[in-house]
Amino acid sequence: MDPLLLVGLVLALGLVLGELASRLGFPRVAGYIIAGVIFNPRVTGIVPPGFVEGTAPMVTAALAVITFEVGGTLAFGPLKELGRSIVLLALGEAELAALAIFAGGFLVLPFLVHLPLGGGFLAAIPLALLLGALGSPTDPSATLAVIHQYRAKGMVSFSIMGAAAFDDALGIINFSLATAITGAMLAHREASVFSVAEPFLIILGSAALGVGLGFLYHWAVRGLRRTQDGILIALAVTLLLLGYGLGSLLSFDQLLVTMGMGITVVNLRRRRPRIFQLLERHVEPLVFLLFFTLSGMYLDFSVLARYLPVVLLFVLLRTVGKLGGAYVGATLGRAPPVVRRYTGWGLIPQGGIVIGLALTAKGIPELSPLADILVNVIIGATVIHELVGPFAAKFALQRAGEITAP
């Protein structure tokens, strides 16, 4: 079947199911994901696997736009008011999620999975450390889609976006440290200074590239002055794709690059730049439709079934860590009660960056005995997080009283 015809069919079903979900009171992205599942080669076989693999550039482009928009929600003005509470909230939910998964994995993994390093609790430490580190990041894509669908606005919405930006950086640090420690344990050597410093260098490089691109966009817009809306969108998307590609080439974190560009652009002017309104109004509906329908086509339910006990343990412990950590962090930061109670629910979605981090384990020789288990568990958990995430986000915003549209 012609690839463009397949894309048209997938998007058409996504639009229909998205509208149906919206009329039934569900997040629209839930309908998009279900449409993707229906066309998933592993579920129905309607679409050949090669087609899904060929859509990777479209998913990447959509993700670049989404993370740019997430960065665009982090203006310094509101951050000054809630900055301390957001930092502590992010630290709490990211680190307690990692700690809960590590502790639970240490105690339970020997009974759930055959460990390549032998039996016993000590053999579970490397895998438990890696899984714990991968519990930290959040994928804000689903939450952002729900926020915009229901026109949610308030302290919980802002706190979710702020915490998601911070905990991606924390996730990179956690995973890099975990790979250094577990690699040293498995190779029976000491972790090097570079292996400890590497995650911080990656974050600094990613941030610097994002800031540079943000300034480049700002200067280009000033030089163009009264330019057409379409040119502004084209300029932003061009720089986002360049940034994502350069981030990949330099082994930086691409999501931090595009998010950093959004943070820079939104804070270089007193008023919120027009590009964010243009993206939300004209580009975002197509981006969300593409991203979430294609995400549904990538989900591997056979992996979910194969490692179901470990996947469920990961999801359960991560949820407990996210909710408890967000509450503790927000309490320490003296955030309002509504932020303490409901922000954690908006941080449940996970995907994107965490799969990328898990895949890097395949390229580390010392971690090769654990790489397949690690990747399969994370992909299985992503299936659950992608399906449950939009509903968790809607629950949080609804209970916080920030949803103003039916």
N, C-alpha and C positions, 0 to 999 in steps of 0.2 A: 504494500500500500504506500502511496506517495507520502513522504514525511510531512509536508505541509498540510495534507488532508488529515493526518493523524493529529497534528498540533491543533488544527481547527476543531476536530471532534472532541479532543480532551478539554479544550477551553470552553466549548459549547456546553458540555456536560457540567463543567465546573461552574459556569454562570447559572445554569438551571438549578443545580443542587445548592449553590450558594444562596440564591434568592429564596429557595424553599426553606433552607435552614433559617434564614433571617426572618421569614414570615412565621416560622414556628417558635421564634424567640431564642434561637441558638446563634452562636457566633457564625458569621458568614464563612470564615476560613474552615470551619468544620465541614461544610459542604464541599469546599474545594478539595480538602484532603480525601474525602470519601470518593470524589470523582477520580482522583489520582489512583486510589486503591482499586477501583473498578477496572481501570486500564493497566494496572500493575501486571507486568509479564509473569510474575510469580503467582498471581492470583487467578487471572482469567485467561492469560495467553493471547489476548486480542492484539497486543502490541509486542513486537519482537524486542528482546533484550538490547540489541544494538541501537534501537531508537532511543531508549532511555539513556544509554551511555553517551549518545550524541547530544543530549540536551544539557550536558554539564556547563557549557558556556552561558546558556540562558539562566541557569540557576545561579551561577556566579555573578552575572550582571544584576540580577534581581537582588541578591544578597548585598551587593555593594550599595545599591540605592537604599535598601532598608536600613543598613547600619549607618549610612550618612544621615538619614532622617532621625535615627536614634540619637546620634551625636547632636543633631539640631535641636533636640529637646533640652539640652544641658546648657542653658544660658547661665552666666555667672551670677546674675542678680538673684534668682531664686536659690542658686547653690549657696550663696552667702548666708541666706536665712536657714537653710536646712543642711548645709554642707557637713557639719560635724556629725549630725545624726545619720546622714546617708553613708558617710565613710564608715562609721561604726556599725551601721546596719549591714553594709556590704561585707565588712570583715567578719561579722558574726555569722551571717547566713552562708558565706563561702567556706569559712574555716570549720564551722560546726558540721556542715554537710560532709566535708572531707573527713573530719574526725569520726563522725557517726558511721560512715561507710567503712573506714579503716578498722574501727573497733569491732563492728558487727562482722565484717569479713574475716578478721583474725579468728573470731570465735566460731563462725559457722561454715566458712568455705571448705575446711577439711572434710565436712560431712556432705557437701553438695556437689563437688566437682573433683575429678581426678587431677591432682596437682603434679605437674611434670617434675617437680623437685622432690617428690616423696610425700609421705603422710605426716600428720602432726601439725600443731599450730605454728611452729616456727617456719614450716614450708609455705604457709599461707601469707606470711608477712609481705613478700615482694608484690604479689598480686593484690593484696588488700591495700597496700600503699598506692599503687597505680590507680586502682578503682576509686579510692578516696580522693585523689587529686582530680580525677575526671568528674567528680561530683560537684566541684565548685562552680564551673561556668554555667551561665544561663543564656538561652537563645531568646532575645527580646522580640523576635519577629512576630510570633503569634500574639503576644500581648499588645504590641504596637498596632496590629491590625484590629484587635478588639477595641482598643482605646479610640481609634479613629472611626470605627463603625458606629460606636455608641456615643461619640463626641464626649468622651469622658475627660474631665478636667478636675484636678485637685491635688492634694498633697500625696495621696497614695499613687496616683498615676505618675507623678514626677519622681517619687521615691523609687518606684519600680524601675523606671528608665535609668535613673542615676546609679542605682545599685547594680543593674545589669551591666552597665559600662565598666564599673569598677571590678566586678567579680570575674569578668573575662580576663582582665589583667592578672588578677589573683590566681585564676585557674592556670594560666600559662606559667606563672611562677611556681605554683604547687606541683604541676606536672613535670616541669623541668627539674626541680629539686628531687622529686620522686624517682624520675628516671636515672638521675645521677646516683642516688643512694642505692636503688635496686640494682643498677648496673654494677656498682662497686661490690655489692653483696654477692651477686651471682658470679662475678669474675674474681672474687676474693681479693679485692684491692681497695685502696682508699679513694674517696671522691676527690677530684682535682679542684683547684681554685677556679679554673675556667668553667668547669661544669656547673659550679654554684653561681658564678657571675653571669653565665650565658643568658638566662631568662631575663635578667635586668637589662642587658645590652639589647636584646630583641625588642623589649618594650620601649626602651629609649629610642631605638632606631625607627620603630613603627610610628611612635608619636611624632618624632621629628619630621618624617616623610609626610604624615597627615597634616601637620601644621604648615609645612611648606606648600603643600597643594592648596590648603585653605587660603593662604595669603595670595597664591597665584590666582585663584578664582576671584578673590576680592579685588585685586589689581586689574584683572582683565575686565571685570564688570565696570569698574570705575573708568577704564579707558574707553569702553564701548558706550557708556552713558545711557541714553534712552534707547535701549535695544529691545527687540521683540521678545516676547515670552518664549517662543520656540528656540531662539538662540541661547537664552539663559539655560534652558533645560538641556540643550545639546552640549553646551560648555560644561555644565556640571557633570553630566553622564560621561563625557569624554575624559575629564580629569579623574573621575571615580574609577573608570576602567583602567586608565594609565596607572593610577595609584595601586589598584588591586594587582595588576600585572607586575609592577615594579616590586611590590611587597613580596610576591611569590618568587621573583627572580633573586631578590636579596635575602631570602629566607626570613623575612619579617612576618609578623602576624597581619594578614591582609585585612581582617575585620577591624583591628585597632587602627590601621592606616585610614580606612574610609570613615570610621567613627571619629577619629581625630580631625579629619578634614571638616566634618559636620560641626564639631565643637568649635573649631577655629572660625568657620564662616559665620556661625550664629553670634559669636561674641565680638566680631570686628565692627559691628554697627550697633547703634543704640536701639534701633527698631529691628524687629525680626526680619531678616532678608526675605525678599519676595520669592526666592527660589523654593523655599519650603512650602509656601502656600501653593505654588504652581505644581510642585511634585505631588502634594497631597490631593490636589483637585484633578489633575490631568494624567499623571503617570502612575500614582500609587495603586489605583484599582487594577490596572493591568499587571503591575509588578506582583501584587499579592496573589492574583489569580494564577499567574505563571508559577510563582515560587511554591505555593502550597499544593497545586495540582501535581506539579512535577515531584514535589517531596513525597506525596502519596504514592507515586510510581516507583520511588526508590526504596520504600519500606520492604524489609525482608521478613516475612512472617515465619518462614522456616527456621531462621536463626532464633526468633523469639521462642518458638516451641522447643528448640533443641536445648537452650540454656535458660528455660523459663524460671526454675527456682532461683538461680543466681540473679537473673534480670529483676525478678520481683523483689528480691532482697535489696538490690541496688536502688530500685525506685522507692521502696518503702523507707529505707534508711536515709536516702537523700531528701525525701519529702519531710521527714521528721527533723533532719538537720536544718533544712531551709526555713521551715516554719519556726522552730525553736530559736535558731540563730538570728533570724530577722527580729524576733520579739526581744531577745536579749540585747542585741546590738542597738535597736531603736530605743529601748529603755535606757541603756547607758548613755545614749546620745540625747536623751530627754525629748524624744519625738512625741508628737501628739498620740493619744491612745489609738486613734483610727489607723495611724501608720504602723504602730506596733502590731495590731491585730491582723491586718489584712495584706500588708505588703508582701509577706512571704508567699502567699498564694499566687501572686503574679510572677514569681520567680521560679515556678515549677517547670515551664517549658525548657526543653534542652534539645540541641541538635547542632548542625553546622560546625562550629569550632571544635566541639568535643569529639566529633568523629574524625576531624582532621588531626587532632592531637593523638587520638588512639592509633591512627594509621602510621604516625611517625615511629611508633614502637617497632613496626616491621622493619624499619631501616637501622635499628640498633642491634648489632649481633648478640650482645649479652642478654637482650630481652626476647630473643626469638622463641624460647620455650613457652613464653607467656603471651606472645603477641596475638595469636589466633583467638585464645580465650578472651583476651581483653577487647579486641575489636568486635567479636561476636556479641559479647555482653552489652557493649555500648550501643551497637546497632539495634539490638533487641530492645534496650531501654528507650532508645529514640522512638521506636514504634509507639510505645505507650505514651511517652511524653508529648509526641506530636498530636496524638488523638485526645489526650486528656488536657493538655496545656491551655487551649482556648477556653474551655469550660471553667478551668481553675481561675484564669484571668478574669472572665466575666463575673464569676462568683465574688472575687475580691473587690472589683470595682462596684458591683451592685450593693454589696454589704457596706462599702464605704460611702455610699450615696453619691457616687461621682458619675453614674450613668444618667444622662439627661435625655437620651433618645430611646424610643422603644425598640 
